Amino acid sequence: MSCAAAVIKGPEPRLVYFIYSFLMGAAALLLLPYWLVRGLREGKYLANLRERLGLSTASLDKLPADRAGAIWIHAVSVGELLSSIALAKRLKEAYPGRLLVVSTTTITGQSLARERMPFADAIFYFPLDWRFCVRRVLLAARPSLVVVLETEIWPNFLREARRQNIPVIFIGGRISDRSFARYQRYLAKFGFFLRPFLRNALGDASAFLMQSERDAERIRALGAPAERVSVSGNLKYDMELPAATPLSSWLEAEARRQGRTPIVVAGSVVAAEEPLALIAFGVLQGEHPNALLVLAPRKPERFEAAADFIHESRRKFIRRSQLALSGHVNGTAVGSNGSIPRDVTVILLDTIGELASLYRLADGAFVGGSLVPSGGHNILEPAAFGKIPVFGPSMENFAEIAARFVTADAAIQVESPEDAGVAWIELLRNPERRQKMGENAKHLVDSSRGATDRALAEISKFLGSPAK
């Protein structure tokens, strides 16, 4: 839910929504200088502002005028988008007479949607949560159903959808320990105002399919109607294994030819975590000097900072974005046949959408956002390939999954980057244990599938039975 919703509101619904919208506007004005600076410097925010305000609906306007009501999937960013792909494909197959439209909030999510969902009929940015923005986009999209991944709650959007008799379903809903604690603090201080506001907003949704019973209990405690809440599991378990890419095929062949092993993939690394991943890799290099690290920052704005950290660590590296697989980096030949120079130990993955396919090559996998207090990221991508996820202590956003994997001896949680390096060394010294843990990880993923089927069953209650 937006942070502006968690402040004092009056108990009268009309007044509450007015105050909420006013506070959203005030927050936008306060943040305007920041948005302008980031927009001018990095191309963020400003490029999609007209679309988010509902002033531009070009991608939706191209859709046939005589179409049936569309299915709208909203996935805020990369993680949610990836988890929604299997569901989106199934919906497209099940309801061929309906258009499928997809929205995201972030630039990275948008570009990944365009790459991984070519079957979508339109891809666009989700509107800002003011009524005039929401109404414009709902009018252009003309959905019969809106599917929101996880638990991104926007009160004005939900209210306007209910007014237009458009059901909104939350699928894969979750409320992390950190988020629930924050809600409870606000409710303890402002419960007289906030509790009815939350209850009204959540009451505008048609169904909540939560990842676990704990998530279901939490959404009920915040005010969701109990009869609309159920447990369906985690869509992330149903993610399709990505196919090999030109990069993964090239890297696999080159590593084998040159004896560049082990390969460590450090994925979804967040700000200030890049040097920690390099420290962990340095520990491994002490025993495996031919090791190769693939460092994948979570966000594009971290690509340059990551390059600086690699340079400061005095390691030679190549950037994926400048790597012509036929053989050139920065205008310099990367070996006569596109090989990796012997003094290069790091590949900086400064592109979006190629990380998942590289996990299948990993002899060691680190899942970022976990060695710094960031809440962690999805460990299922390496696990689905039978690779052992190694992650740090901060896994609040994936606490249940992390605990399941550690308990099943299918992942390793460490306290420091040095511990991560030691964990990789010990696994490489003991191939039987590494194989067994990898099998455990893959089995956990395979045995936990099914959330997509349960989501489709719920959706059919609103759209009718799928086409045969």
C-alpha positions in Angstrom: 0.0 0.0 0.0 1.2 3.5 -0.6 2.9 5.2 2.4 0.5 8.1 2.1 -2.4 5.8 3.0 -0.9 5.1 6.4 -1.5 8.5 8.0 -4.4 10.1 9.8 -7.7 9.9 8.0 -11.2 11.0 9.0 -13.9 8.3 9.6 -16.3 9.6 6.9 -15.4 7.7 3.6 -15.8 10.7 1.3 -13.6 12.9 3.5 -11.1 10.1 4.0 -10.5 9.7 0.3 -10.3 13.4 -0.2 -7.6 13.7 2.5 -5.8 10.6 1.1 -5.7 12.2 -2.4 -4.7 15.6 -1.0 -1.8 14.0 0.9 -0.8 12.1 -2.2 -0.6 15.4 -4.0 1.3 17.1 -1.2 3.8 14.2 -1.2 4.2 14.5 -4.9 5.0 18.2 -4.6 7.5 17.6 -1.9 9.2 14.9 -4.0 9.0 16.9 -7.2 12.6 18.3 -7.0 13.9 14.8 -6.4 12.0 13.4 -9.3 13.2 16.2 -11.6 16.8 15.6 -10.7 16.6 11.8 -11.1 14.6 12.3 -14.3 17.1 14.6 -15.9 20.1 12.7 -14.7 18.9 9.1 -15.2 15.9 9.3 -17.4 13.6 8.0 -14.6 10.1 9.2 -13.8 9.7 11.9 -16.4 9.6 9.6 -19.4 6.5 7.8 -18.2 4.8 10.6 -16.3 2.2 11.4 -18.9 1.2 7.8 -19.1 1.1 7.4 -15.3 -1.1 10.5 -15.1 -3.5 9.0 -17.6 -2.8 11.8 -20.1 -1.3 9.3 -22.6 -2.9 5.9 -23.3 -1.4 5.3 -26.7 -0.8 1.6 -26.3 -4.4 1.0 -25.1 -5.9 3.2 -27.7 -4.6 0.9 -30.4 -6.7 -1.9 -29.2 -9.8 -2.9 -31.3 -12.8 -0.7 -30.4 -15.3 -3.6 -30.5 -13.3 -5.9 -28.2 -14.7 -7.8 -25.2 -13.6 -6.8 -21.8 -9.8 -7.3 -21.3 -7.9 -9.1 -18.6 -5.6 -6.7 -16.9 -2.5 -8.0 -15.0 -0.6 -5.6 -12.8 2.9 -6.5 -11.7 4.7 -3.7 -10.0 8.3 -4.7 -10.8 10.7 -7.5 -12.0 9.9 -10.1 -9.3 6.2 -9.8 -9.7 6.4 -9.7 -13.4 8.4 -12.9 -13.6 6.0 -14.7 -11.3 3.1 -13.7 -13.5 4.3 -15.0 -16.8 3.0 -18.5 -16.5 -0.3 -17.2 -15.3 -0.5 -14.7 -18.1 0.2 -17.4 -20.7 -2.5 -19.7 -19.3 -5.0 -16.8 -19.3 -4.3 -16.0 -22.9 -4.9 -19.7 -23.8 -7.9 -20.1 -21.6 -9.7 -16.9 -22.8 -8.7 -16.4 -26.4 -11.6 -14.0 -27.0 -10.3 -11.5 -24.5 -7.3 -9.2 -24.8 -4.6 -9.4 -22.2 -3.1 -6.1 -21.0 -0.2 -5.8 -18.6 0.9 -2.9 -16.4 4.0 -2.3 -14.4 5.3 0.6 -12.2 9.0 0.5 -12.7 11.1 1.0 -15.9 12.8 -2.3 -15.5 9.5 -4.1 -15.0 8.2 -2.4 -18.2 11.2 -3.4 -20.3 11.1 -7.0 -19.0 7.4 -7.2 -19.7 8.0 -6.2 -23.3 10.7 -8.8 -23.6 9.1 -11.7 -21.8 5.4 -11.1 -22.7 5.3 -10.6 -26.4 1.9 -12.3 -26.4 0.3 -9.4 -24.4 -1.9 -7.1 -26.4 -0.8 -4.0 -24.6 1.9 -3.1 -22.0 1.7 0.2 -20.1 2.4 2.0 -16.9 0.0 1.7 -13.9 -1.7 5.0 -13.2 -0.9 7.2 -10.2 -3.5 6.8 -7.5 -5.6 9.8 -8.1 -9.2 9.4 -9.3 -8.8 11.3 -12.5 -5.7 9.2 -13.5 -7.4 6.0 -12.6 -10.6 6.8 -14.5 -8.8 7.6 -17.7 -6.8 4.4 -17.7 -9.8 2.2 -16.8 -11.8 3.8 -19.6 -9.0 3.1 -22.1 -8.2 -0.4 -20.9 -11.9 -1.5 -20.5 -11.1 -4.5 -18.3 -13.5 -7.2 -17.2 -11.1 -8.2 -14.5 -7.9 -6.8 -12.9 -5.4 -9.2 -11.4 -2.9 -7.6 -9.0 0.3 -9.5 -8.2 1.2 -9.7 -4.5 -0.3 -6.9 -2.3 0.0 -3.5 -3.9 -3.1 -1.7 -2.6 -4.1 1.6 -4.1 -7.3 2.8 -2.5 -8.6 5.2 -5.3 -7.9 2.5 -7.9 -9.9 -0.1 -5.9 -12.7 2.3 -5.3 -13.1 3.4 -8.9 -12.9 -0.2 -10.1 -15.7 -1.2 -7.7 -17.8 1.8 -8.9 -17.4 0.5 -12.5 -18.2 -3.1 -11.4 -14.8 -4.3 -12.3 -13.6 -7.1 -10.0 -10.0 -6.8 -8.7 -8.3 -10.0 -7.5 -5.0 -10.0 -5.5 -3.0 -13.1 -6.4 0.1 -14.3 -4.6 -0.5 -11.8 -1.8 2.0 -11.5 0.9 2.6 -9.1 3.8 6.2 -9.3 5.1 7.1 -9.1 8.8 8.5 -5.6 8.3 5.3 -4.3 6.5 3.0 -5.9 9.0 4.9 -4.3 11.9 4.7 -1.0 10.2 1.0 -1.3 9.7 0.6 -2.2 13.4 2.6 0.8 14.5 0.3 3.1 12.4 -2.8 1.4 13.6 -1.7 1.7 17.2 -1.3 5.5 16.8 -4.1 6.3 14.3 -6.3 3.3 14.4 -9.6 5.3 14.9 -9.0 6.9 11.5 -6.8 4.4 9.7 -8.6 1.1 10.5 -11.9 2.1 8.8 -10.0 3.5 5.8 -8.1 0.2 5.4 -11.3 -1.7 5.8 -13.1 0.3 3.1 -10.1 0.0 0.7 -9.7 -3.7 1.2 -13.5 -4.2 1.0 -13.4 -2.9 -2.6 -11.4 -5.9 -3.7 -13.2 -9.0 -4.8 -10.7 -11.7 -3.6 -7.4 -12.1 -1.9 -5.4 -15.2 -2.8 -2.5 -15.2 -0.3 0.7 -17.1 -0.4 0.4 -18.6 3.1 -1.9 -18.9 6.1 0.2 -16.3 7.9 -0.3 -13.8 5.0 -4.0 -14.6 5.0 -4.3 -13.9 8.8 -2.5 -10.6 8.3 -4.7 -9.3 5.5 -7.8 -10.2 7.5 -6.3 -8.4 10.5 -5.9 -5.3 8.4 -9.6 -5.4 7.4 -10.0 -7.6 4.4 -13.4 -9.4 4.4 -12.7 -12.9 5.8 -14.9 -14.7 3.2 -12.9 -13.2 0.4 -9.5 -14.4 1.7 -8.0 -17.8 0.8 -4.5 -19.4 0.6 -3.4 -20.4 -2.9 0.4 -20.6 -2.6 3.2 -18.8 -4.3 3.1 -18.2 -8.1 6.9 -18.0 -8.0 7.1 -21.8 -7.7 5.3 -22.1 -11.0 7.8 -20.0 -13.0 9.0 -21.6 -16.2 12.7 -22.4 -16.4 14.2 -19.9 -18.8 15.7 -21.2 -22.0 19.3 -20.9 -22.8 20.3 -17.4 -24.2 23.2 -16.5 -26.5 25.0 -15.3 -23.4 24.5 -18.4 -21.4 25.4 -20.7 -24.3 28.6 -18.6 -25.0 29.6 -18.5 -21.4 29.1 -22.2 -20.9 31.2 -23.1 -23.9 34.0 -20.6 -23.1 34.2 -21.7 -19.4 34.5 -25.3 -20.4 37.1 -24.6 -23.1 39.2 -22.5 -20.8 38.7 -24.4 -17.6 37.2 -21.3 -16.0 35.6 -22.9 -13.0 33.9 -22.5 -10.7 31.3 -20.0 -12.0 29.6 -18.0 -9.3 26.4 -16.0 -10.1 25.6 -13.2 -7.7 22.2 -12.1 -8.7 19.8 -9.2 -7.7 22.6 -7.4 -5.8 21.5 -4.1 -4.3 23.1 -0.9 -3.4 26.2 -1.2 -1.1 26.1 -5.0 -1.6 28.3 -5.0 -4.6 31.6 -4.9 -2.6 30.3 -7.6 -0.3 29.7 -9.9 -3.2 33.2 -9.2 -4.4 34.6 -10.0 -0.9 32.8 -13.3 -0.9 34.2 -14.1 -4.4 37.7 -13.1 -3.2 37.5 -15.8 -0.4 36.6 -18.3 -3.1 39.4 -17.2 -5.3 41.9 -18.1 -2.6 41.3 -21.7 -3.3 40.0 -21.5 -6.9 42.0 -18.9 -8.8 40.3 -19.7 -12.1 36.9 -18.8 -10.7 34.6 -16.5 -12.6 32.0 -14.2 -11.1 28.9 -13.0 -12.8 27.8 -9.9 -10.9 24.2 -8.8 -11.6 23.0 -5.6 -10.0 19.2 -5.5 -9.2 18.6 -2.1 -10.8 20.1 -0.5 -13.9 21.0 2.7 -12.0 23.5 0.5 -10.1 25.4 -0.6 -13.2 28.0 2.2 -13.1 28.5 2.0 -9.3 29.0 -1.7 -9.6 31.6 -1.1 -12.3 33.4 1.3 -10.0 33.4 -1.2 -7.2 34.9 -3.9 -9.4 37.6 -1.5 -10.6 38.4 -0.5 -7.0 38.8 -4.2 -6.1 41.5 -4.2 -8.8 39.9 -6.9 -10.8 39.6 -7.0 -14.6 36.1 -7.2 -15.8 33.9 -7.1 -18.9 30.5 -5.6 -19.3 27.7 -7.7 -20.9 26.3 -4.6 -22.7 29.6 -4.1 -24.5 30.3 -7.7 -25.2 29.9 -8.7 -28.8 29.8 -12.4 -28.6 31.7 -12.5 -31.9 34.6 -11.0 -30.0 34.8 -7.3 -29.0 34.6 -5.3 -25.8 35.1 -1.6 -25.8 36.6 -1.9 -29.3 39.2 -4.4 -28.1 39.2 -8.0 -29.3 38.0 -10.4 -26.6 40.3 -13.2 -27.8 40.5 -14.0 -31.4 37.3 -16.2 -31.2 35.4 -14.2 -28.6 37.1 -15.8 -25.6 37.4 -14.4 -22.1 40.9 -12.9 -21.4 42.7 -14.9 -18.8 43.0 -11.8 -16.5 39.2 -11.2 -16.5 37.6 -12.6 -13.4 34.2 -10.7 -13.4 31.4 -10.3 -15.9 29.2 -7.4 -15.0 25.7 -8.3 -16.1 24.5 -4.8 -17.0 21.4 -5.9 -18.9 17.9 -6.9 -17.9 16.3 -10.3 -18.4 19.4 -12.6 -18.8 20.1 -13.4 -15.1 17.8 -16.3 -14.7 19.3 -18.3 -17.6 22.8 -18.0 -16.1 21.8 -19.7 -12.9 21.8 -23.0 -14.7 25.6 -22.6 -15.2 26.3 -21.7 -11.6 28.6 -23.7 -9.4 27.8 -21.2 -6.6 24.7 -18.9 -6.4 24.3 -15.8 -4.2 20.9 -14.1 -4.0 21.3 -10.5 -3.2 19.4 -8.0 -1.1 20.3 -10.2 1.8 23.8 -9.1 3.1 22.4 -5.6 3.7 19.1 -4.8 5.3 17.0 -4.9 2.1 14.7 -7.8 2.7 16.1 -10.3 0.3 15.1 -11.5 -3.1 13.7 -14.6 -4.8 15.8 -17.7 -4.2 13.6 -20.0 -6.4 15.3 -19.2 -9.7 18.6 -20.9 -8.9 16.8 -23.6 -6.9 14.6 -24.6 -9.9 17.9 -25.5 -11.7 19.0 -27.6 -8.7 21.5 -24.9 -7.6 22.0 -24.1 -3.9 20.9 -20.6 -3.0 23.3 -18.8 -0.6 22.0 -15.7 1.0 22.5 -13.4 3.9 20.6 -12.7 7.1 18.1 -10.1 5.6 15.4 -12.2 4.0 12.3 -10.6 5.6 10.5 -10.4 2.3 11.0 -14.1 1.6 11.1 -15.3 5.2 8.9 -18.4 4.8 10.6 -19.6 1.6 14.0 -19.0 3.1 13.1 -20.9 6.3 11.7 -23.8 4.2 14.8 -24.2 2.2 17.2 -23.9 5.0 15.3 -26.5 7.1 15.2 -28.9 4.2 19.0 -28.6 3.7 18.3 -27.0 0.3 19.9 -23.6 0.9 22.6 -21.9 3.1 22.1 -18.7 5.1 25.2 -16.9 6.1 26.0 -13.9 8.3 28.8 -12.3 6.3 30.3 -12.2 2.8 33.3 -14.2 4.1 30.9 -16.9 5.3 29.4 -17.0 1.8 32.8 -17.6 0.3 33.6 -20.3 2.8 30.2 -22.0 2.0 31.0 -22.2 -1.7 34.4 -23.6 -0.9 33.0 -26.3 1.3 30.3 -27.3 -1.2 33.0 -27.6 -3.9 35.1 -29.8 -1.6 32.1 -32.1 -1.1 30.4 -32.8 -4.4 28.1 -35.4 -2.9 26.7 -32.9 -0.4 26.4 -30.3 -3.2 24.5 -32.7 -5.4 22.2 -33.8 -2.6 21.4 -30.2 -1.6 20.8 -29.3 -5.2 18.3 -32.2 -5.5 16.6 -31.0 -2.3 16.2 -27.5 -3.7 14.8 -28.7 -7.0 12.4 -31.1 -5.3 11.1 -28.3 -3.0 10.3 -26.1 -6.1 8.7 -28.9 -8.1 6.6 -30.2 -5.2 5.3 -26.7 -4.4 3.8 -25.9 -7.8 0.1 -25.4 -8.3 -0.6 -21.8 -7.4 -1.3 -21.0 -11.0 -4.0 -23.6 -11.3 -5.7 -22.3 -8.1 -5.5 -18.7 -9.4 -7.2 -19.8 -12.7 -9.9 -21.5 -10.8 -10.6 -18.3 -8.8 -10.5 -16.2 -12.0 -13.0 -18.5 -13.7 -15.6 -17.5 -11.1 -15.5 -14.0 -12.6 -14.9 -14.7 -16.2 -16.7 -18.0 -16.7 -15.2 -21.3 -17.6 -12.1 -21.3 -19.8 -12.4 -22.2 -23.5 -11.9 -25.9 -24.2 
